[in-house]
């Protein structure tokens, strides 16, 4: 890592609406802030504005809960329409209790409510909910291509989201979409400082970077959905965030 490693907010991102061109908005904000990206910089973008731009906001008025959703809503004290959205985004229900549903999202992510969120989105007379992007890796790759074309710079893009972890309190930033960086550093077969062979050591670079970005973005009213990480060497990696998900056959907690 370059000793000049830094994590910096990009000011001036407006409230995002469906259909907005995020590449144009990010480039305009860079220009207004007189920020010049260089080869190797990583543009970290909060999932929420990706989802908003891609039209993933759903009005609960348009949701008809199934019998399964109604029963599960009674058991968890949740709105059955919200539960219907959660079920529609998921492949498995892993745990449940009043107020909480732990789901395996169709993208392979495991977490509360399949990423279906109602915070920091606009609500009218009827409540809305925001779903995760349909394909965050594709969204990251598209933004990388568009930003590189506009800025004539070799960049990487990370789409970040907040997640809880088993046995640990509090959320941390994780990478759910990635383009242009190595997501996992594989040290298996190498040796430690005493010459002992490393058997299982995988370093999750993408989540580590996403965690740093999320510290700068904040989680509540900060309005900083885009962060620039500098000091990483340029890469040509074709890795995706999907590679981070542990294969089901290795899941010891199913």
C-alpha positions in Angstrom: 0.0 0.0 0.0 1.2 3.5 -0.8 2.1 5.6 2.3 -0.2 8.2 0.8 -3.3 6.1 1.3 -6.3 8.3 2.0 -10.1 8.1 2.2 -11.8 11.3 1.2 -15.4 12.4 0.9 -16.8 13.7 -2.4 -19.0 16.7 -1.6 -21.8 18.0 -3.7 -23.7 14.8 -4.5 -27.4 15.8 -4.7 -30.4 13.7 -3.7 -30.6 10.9 -6.2 -33.8 10.0 -8.1 -34.7 7.1 -10.4 -33.0 7.5 -13.8 -30.3 9.8 -12.7 -26.9 9.4 -14.4 -24.5 8.7 -11.6 -21.4 9.0 -13.8 -22.4 12.5 -14.8 -23.3 13.5 -11.3 -20.0 12.1 -9.9 -17.9 13.9 -12.6 -19.8 17.1 -12.0 -19.1 16.9 -8.2 -15.4 16.2 -8.8 -15.2 19.2 -11.0 -17.0 21.5 -8.6 -14.7 20.3 -5.7 -11.6 20.6 -7.9 -10.7 17.0 -7.2 -8.6 15.2 -9.8 -8.5 11.5 -9.8 -5.4 9.5 -10.7 -4.8 6.0 -11.9 -5.5 3.5 -9.1 -8.1 5.6 -7.3 -11.2 3.8 -6.1 -14.6 5.4 -6.3 -16.7 4.0 -3.4 -20.4 4.5 -3.8 -23.2 3.7 -1.3 -25.6 1.1 -2.4 -28.5 3.3 -1.6 -27.9 5.8 -4.4 -27.2 3.0 -6.9 -30.6 1.5 -6.0 -32.4 4.8 -6.2 -30.9 5.6 -9.6 -31.8 2.2 -10.9 -35.4 2.5 -9.8 -35.4 0.0 -7.0 -37.8 2.0 -4.8 -41.1 0.2 -4.2 -44.3 1.6 -2.8 -45.8 -0.6 -0.2 -49.2 0.3 -1.6 -48.3 -1.8 -4.7 -47.4 -4.9 -2.6 -50.0 -7.6 -2.0 -48.7 -9.9 0.8 -48.9 -13.7 0.4 -50.3 -16.0 3.0 -46.7 -16.9 3.9 -45.8 -13.2 4.3 -48.8 -12.6 6.5 -48.0 -15.5 8.8 -44.3 -14.5 9.0 -45.3 -10.9 9.7 -47.4 -12.0 12.6 -44.5 -14.0 14.0 -42.0 -11.1 13.6 -44.3 -8.1 14.3 -43.5 -6.6 10.9 -45.6 -5.1 8.1 -46.7 -8.0 5.9 -46.1 -6.0 2.7 -42.5 -5.4 3.8 -42.1 -9.1 4.6 -43.4 -9.9 1.1 -40.7 -7.8 -0.4 -38.1 -9.5 1.8 -39.3 -13.0 0.7 -39.2 -11.9 -2.9 -35.6 -10.9 -2.6 -34.5 -14.0 -0.8 -33.7 -17.7 -1.4 -33.7 -18.8 2.3 -35.1 -17.8 5.7 -32.3 -18.5 8.1 -33.4 -17.1 11.5 -36.4 -15.1 12.8 -37.6 -13.4 15.9 -39.8 -10.4 16.7 -38.4 -7.5 14.7 -35.8 -9.5 12.8 -35.6 -11.7 9.8 -32.1 -13.1 8.8 -32.3 -14.0 5.1 -30.1 -15.3 2.4 -30.5 -12.8 -0.5 -30.7 -14.1 -4.0 -27.2 -12.5 -4.6 -25.8 -14.8 -1.9 -25.6 -12.1 0.8 -26.7 -13.1 4.3 -28.2 -10.4 6.5 -31.2 -8.7 8.1 -34.3 -8.3 5.9 -32.5 -9.2 2.6 -31.2 -5.6 2.4 -34.8 -4.2 2.1 -34.5 -0.8 3.7 -36.8 2.1 4.6 -34.2 4.5 6.1 -32.9 7.6 4.2 -35.5 7.3 1.4 -38.4 9.6 0.7 -41.9 8.5 1.9 -45.2 9.9 0.7 -48.7 9.2 2.0 -47.8 5.5 1.7 -44.4 4.1 2.9 -41.7 3.1 0.5 -39.0 0.5 0.6 -35.7 0.3 -1.2 -34.3 -3.0 -2.6 -30.7 -3.8 -3.3 -29.5 -3.4 -7.0 -30.4 -6.2 -9.2 -26.7 -6.9 -10.1 -24.3 -4.7 -8.1 -21.2 -6.1 -9.9 -22.7 -5.1 -13.2 -23.5 -1.7 -11.8 -20.0 -1.3 -10.6 -18.5 -2.4 -14.0 -20.8 0.0 -15.9 -19.9 3.0 -13.7 -16.2 2.1 -14.0 -16.4 2.1 -17.8 -18.3 5.4 -17.9 -16.1 7.2 -15.3 -12.9 6.1 -17.0 -14.2 7.3 -20.4 -15.1 10.7 -19.0 -12.0 11.1 -16.8 -9.4 9.3 -19.0 -8.1 7.6 -15.8 -7.8 4.0 -14.7 -10.2 3.6 -11.8 -11.9 1.0 -9.7 -15.4 1.1 -8.3 -16.8 -0.4 -5.1 -20.4 -0.4 -4.2 -20.7 -0.5 -0.4 -23.5 -1.5 2.0 -23.7 -1.8 5.8 -24.1 -5.2 7.3 -24.2 -6.9 10.7 -22.0 -9.9 11.5 -22.8 -12.9 13.7 -21.6 -12.5 17.3 -20.5 -8.8 16.8 -22.5 -5.7 17.6 -22.9 -2.9 15.1 -22.8 -2.6 11.4 -19.7 -2.4 9.2 -19.2 -1.5 5.5 -19.0 -4.3 3.1 -18.5 -4.6 -0.7 -21.6 -5.9 -2.6 -20.4 -4.7 -6.0 -16.8 -4.4 -7.4 -15.0 -3.7 -10.6 -11.3 -3.2 -11.1 -9.7 -4.4 -7.9 -8.7 -7.8 -6.4 -11.4 -8.6 -3.9 -9.5 -11.4 -2.1 -5.7 -11.6 -1.4 -4.9 -15.3 -1.3 -1.9 -16.1 0.9 -2.5 -19.8 1.1 0.7 -21.7 0.4 2.9 -18.8 1.5 4.7 -18.6 4.8 4.4 -16.4 7.9 7.3 -14.5 9.5 8.5 -17.7 11.2 8.4 -19.7 8.0 5.2 -21.6 8.9 3.0 -22.4 5.8 -0.2 -20.5 5.6 -3.1 -22.9 5.1 -6.3 -20.8 5.1 -5.3 -17.1 5.0 -7.5 -15.1 2.7 -7.5 -11.3 3.2 -10.8 -9.6 2.1 -9.4 -6.5 0.5 -12.8 -5.3 -0.9 -14.6 -5.4 2.5 -11.6 -3.7 4.2 -11.8 -0.9 1.7 -15.6 -0.7 1.9 -15.3 -0.5 5.7 -12.9 2.4 5.5 -15.2 4.2 3.0 -18.2 3.7 5.2 -16.5 5.4 8.1 -16.2 8.5 6.0 -19.7 8.2 4.4 -21.4 7.8 7.8 -24.7 6.0 8.4 -27.3 8.6 9.2 -27.6 12.2 8.1 -24.1 12.9 6.7 -25.2 12.9 3.0 -21.8 11.6 1.8 -22.7 8.7 -0.5 -19.4 8.8 -2.6 -15.9 8.5 -1.2 -12.6 8.4 -3.0 -9.8 6.0 -1.8 -6.3 7.0 -3.1 -3.0 5.4 -2.7 -3.7 1.9 -4.1 -1.8 0.7 -7.2 -3.7 0.5 -10.5 -5.1 -2.9 -11.2 -6.5 -4.8 -14.2 -8.4 -7.3 -12.0 -11.6 -8.9 -13.3 -12.7 -10.0 -9.8 -16.3 -9.4 -8.7 -17.9 -9.0 -5.2 -19.8 -12.3 -5.9 -16.5 -14.1 -5.2 -16.6 -13.0 -1.6 -19.6 -15.0 -0.7 -18.7 -18.3 1.0 -20.0 -21.3 -1.0 -23.0 -23.0 0.5 -21.1 -26.3 0.9 -18.7 -24.5 3.3 -21.4 -22.9 5.4 -21.2 -24.4 8.9 -24.1 -22.5 10.2 -27.0 -23.5 7.9 
